[in-house]
Structures are given as C-alpha cells and as structure tokens.
Amino acid sequence: MELVCPAGNLPSLKAAVDNGADAVYIGFRDDTNARHFAGLNFGDKQIREGLKYARDRKVKVFVAVNTYAQPSGWSRWTAAVDRAADLAVDALILADMGVLDYAAERHPNLNLHLSVQGSATNPAAIGFMHRHFGIRRVVVPRVLSLAQVANLIENVEVPVEIFGFGSLCVMVEGRCLLSSYASGQSPNTYGACSPAAHVEWRDTPQGQETRLGGVLIERRGHGEPAGYPTLCKGRFAVEGEIRHAIEEPTSLNTLDILPGILAAGVSAIKLEGRQRSTRYVSQVTRVWREAIDACKRNPQAFRPKESWHQTLAQVSEGAQTTIGPYHRPWH
Amino acid sequence: MDSMQSQPPRPRLSLGPILYHWPREQVLDFYAEMLETTVDVIYLGETVCSKRRLLRPEDYWELAERVVAAGKQAVISTLALIESDGELKTLKRICADERFLVEANDLGALEFLEGRPFVAGHSINLYNQRTLSFLVARGLKRWVLPVELGRETAADLLAARADGVECELFAFGRLPLAYSARCFTAYNRDLPKDDCRFCCADYPDGLLVATQDGEPFLALNGIQTQSAGTHNLLPSLQEVTRMGVDLLRISPQSQNTAGIIDVFAACLTGDMDLAAGMSKLRDWTPSGLCDGYWTGQAGIANSPMERQL
C-alpha cells in the first residue's frame, strides 16, 4: 500500500519525500488543478527541481490536472497534459472525460489515474473509464463505507486509492456545486471550494460572521475557534434551530481502521492538504509512514500510538476528527 | 422571410424526474395531470435515493407507456449516485430495457448504455466539446447542461455539436447542487440513514436551510442538496431560443407544476408576456427565484434581465 502525500510547493514536496512518502502529488500554477490557491503550486523551475529531488530518493511524482475544462479554456488543459507528459511524471491525475480522451490518445504511455474529482463510485463507472482511457488507478470519493470500498476492490481491475487523512469532503467530489451557488466558482470550474477572494469576515455585535459570496455561512460567539470557511461546515437555521445542517467542522482520520484498509486491498492511501503548511506535511507524512509500516509488520497487533493521534490532532482543522463515511453510522 | 427561416425552432418543454419522496398516490395523480399538459418529454424514475421504493421500475415503465400513448416522449432517469451492488443491479436492469430512452446520471450508467441512444443528465460532467464528441460516439443523443454552466459554455457547445444531438437546459426548479452518502434530512432529525423512517416524505419540496440571518439558502432532499431559490430561465427565453437550445426542463414541485408549464409554453409562443409570466412564477415558488448561473454569476444571484422583470 503506497503512501501518497500532498505537496503544495517545493518545501512541502521535500518534506513529504524526507518523511517517508512513496509518492507526492502536485499541481500546476493555474485553474487546471483542484487546489488553485494564490502562492500555491509549481512553476517550471520548481517542478524540475522537485522531480529531481523526488527521483533521486526513489519517490514518485504525480501531477493533478483535475478540474473540468470549458471550451474557452480548453487549450490550458491540453497544455497542462502535454507539459506533464514532457516532464515524464509518474502519473497524471485527471477527472474530465474530454481531457482523459486527449491524454490517452496523445500520450498513450502516460500513466493515468482517475482523480477523486472524476466521481467514480462503482465498478461500472470505473470499468467505463478503464476501458476507454486505460486508467491505471482510481481515487474514490469520500462517500463509500469501508465495506463498500472492499467490495469495489473485488469487482474492479483497477487499483483503488482512498483518502486516509485531511479535510473531510462530505459530498461526492466532482459533483458538488455548493461553492459556485454562493460564489460563482466551484472546484470543478475554478479549482477551489469556497475561494478566498469571496470570503468576508465581519465582527458584529451578534458575533463573528463569515460570508461567502455575501451569504452568511457561519456566525460564532467571540472567542469560538474559526476554521477555513467551507460552506458545508457552516451553521444554518433548520426548522428554527441553528445547527451544522450538513457536517461538523471535523477532519477525516482513518488511523484507527488502518488494518481494515490494508485487508481490503487498498493500493494507495492519500493524505489531503496541498493548501496546508510544510510543517503539516512533515508531521502527517511521518505519522502515516510509521503507522503503515507498523500495520504491515503485524496487522493483528496494530494499535495507533497515542503520540500519532496527538500529532495529527495538532494539525487537524477543527478540534475533532472522524472516520467519516468509512464508518457506516456516519451515514 | 429569410430571417424568419433561419430562426431555430422554439425549444420544446420537458418535465424532469420527481426529485422528492411523494406518496405513491400523489405521484400517480401528478402524472395523470401532466399528461394533459403541453409538455413534450417526461422523465420518469428515482434519481436521488434507492431506499425510496414506493414506485419500482415496473411502475415507471407502465407510466412511460401512458406517456407515449399521450403522444409524448418518455425517458427513464437513473440514480445519480451509485454505491451498492443492489443499486448497480437495478441500474443495469433499467439500462437493459430498450423500449425507452434512458437518462444516465452516473458514469456507471454510461457503461451499460454504450452503443445505444441515451441522454446524459446534468450530473454527468460534460463541460467541453471533446467530452461531448466522445459521448456522442458512445450513443449520446441529448445532454442536459451541468447546472453551474452558463450561456457562454452553452453557446460554445451548441456550436460544436454534431447534427441530431440535442441540448437541454435545466430551466426551472430548485437546483440540484450536490450528492452525498449521508442523508441530510435524516441527519437533521438525528436519525441514522439506515433507520431514516422516510422522513424526507415530510418535505415535499425539500427541507429549507436558511442562513443565521434568516435568508433562505439551501433545501435538503435526502442525500441531495438543492438551492432554496428556484432557478428560472424564463427571463432568458428569447436568448435560449435564438441559441438553438432544444429543450427546457421544468423540475416538478409539489404545487402548481402544470401552471408553470403553461407559463413557459405561453411565453414561448408569445401568448403571454414575460412580466406576466414572472409574476405568476414568483407567486408559485417557495423561496424566490434566481438565475445567476446562466449569466456566469453565482447561482444564487439574479441577473439584470431577471431583476427588470
């Protein structure tokens, strides 16, 4: 089982490599990837240096071109595919069927992974993408239970990668428009959920308010902790009660079910957080490397160390973590 | 005369699948009423939650026969999120029935429909001309534009489409914005999904989510999250006609759907002016109208055309 780590920039890439990643995933500096934030991602110089750094240490580099191209921007996506092919990256992570079709035709030897943004949650969907584009891995959305993941693995020819740690995306990725409903920009079209340029913070007598595209998505008491304002984790009024109507501001953490993940035959486990700090990348990579190695040595005796949980808790968004959808009662 | 001939034909009207969990009798009465309307195409089937089984595929096929007998086209719509073996089995069975056109709402349906004519629903991510051509080569005859895309992308795709391929717009209804494994209606009742007690039946147009300052924002419909505002392309009727859009979809709501169809039909023929139509629609929608997506803004926004009417 491969450990796939996030790298939003060159220092993070080096941190992931140094702390035990088997592969790192990165994006170009534009809207072709789903972590399109100012100051993040890779230009030509950084990508060459990053590739060399990783390869010298036998770590793979994956490039995500996982947003959806519209006709007016089409050439940016094909250019990103060509660029990744020229760089001979270890895999290109794609979501858009048109972009996959282009990549498979133009660069038949390029290793293609279906992004989580590709929204494939069942054997028929994965089979379709495999048959037509020859995808060699699928990253599944964070909506399946562990039993469903295990069943999927038994029924597809394509190796399966799952998210193990980081932000918890509650919706089927690639088909969530909540952000664009409030702001006009979505992960699919722009490469960011709840983009920072549309976020406003206001101090009012009622409390601290967070707005996205002018819509009040959170109002908290003075002194209450504030995370990144993701729309689905805001508090709203439902039948007269103010509550987290969609999801609490929790992070995903699957350390406790790692033996089950391994037994299910998961090929790779992905850590989320290209938008996070180098320190975050170092710490989560180190913990997960240790945990995976310990679990592989002796899955029956595997118990997550308290120190791992403490380290991960320090870097989690929101104070709580959850096994989320992998655990049936979450549903 | 020449300019008259170069005008594309008026868009036809379609009725989308019922997105909510209505009692069986209500569904049957609803379709009996819809058969009397001028709507040209009727989509039938459960697209949101596989636990809702008041009507089974056989019931929808039977309804589809009646739709055809009434001189309309029947299309069978499939589930938007397929996770379990049971859901996949039902999907396969629906896709194997060749009497009716099928609307794919998940990639899995494309696998079963390949080589046959099919419709790609709005939850299939068709964002560019290469995806369109790829799916046309697999059998696509009609696609519903993903709801977050606006007129610029629609125009580019319309210009690039092959002959005989139809473009449908989600023209009226609460916008389907997201799908999850979690049932949000049950979650807000503090019920687990496995014991949901079909509580979504209590909200025939979805459960309203308002912001903390009281603005209607979203509507929860089981595992689907919708907009609270009703997306409405009536203000852009002339533009979509000029562009050559083939179909306008009206998404069923529990009240006044027949009236809404009449408003669209009358505004398309010019028998009713847009301002009069808008006034009726405003009275008939639970939380106001929006059309921002069409003009490239946030979906919740109101376009200048809409504000003028």
Interface residues (C-beta under 8 A of the other chain):
Chain A: Y68 A69 Q70 P71 S72 W74 A95 D96 M97 G98 V99 D101 Y102 G118 S119 A120 T121 N122 P123 A124 A125 G127 F128 M129 R131 H132 V143 L144 S145 Q148 N151 V170 M171 V172 G174 R175 C176 L177 L178 S180 Y181 A182 S183 G184 S186 N188 T189 G213 V215 L216 I217 E218 R219 C232 R235 F236 A237 V238 E239 I242 R243 A245 I246 E247 P325 R328 P329 W330 H331
Chain B: A80 L81 I82 E83 S84 D85 E87 L88 L91 K92 D106 L107 G108 A109 L110 E111 F112 E114 S123 N125 L126 Y127 N128 Q129 R130 T131 L132 S133 F134 L135 P146 V147 E148 L149 E152 T153 D156 L157 A160 L175 L177 A178 Y179 S180 A181 R182 C183 F184 Y187 N188 P192 K193 D194 L207 L208 V209 A210 T211 Q212 D213 G214 E215 F217 L218 L220 T225 S227 G292 Y293 G296 Q297 A298 G299 I300 A301
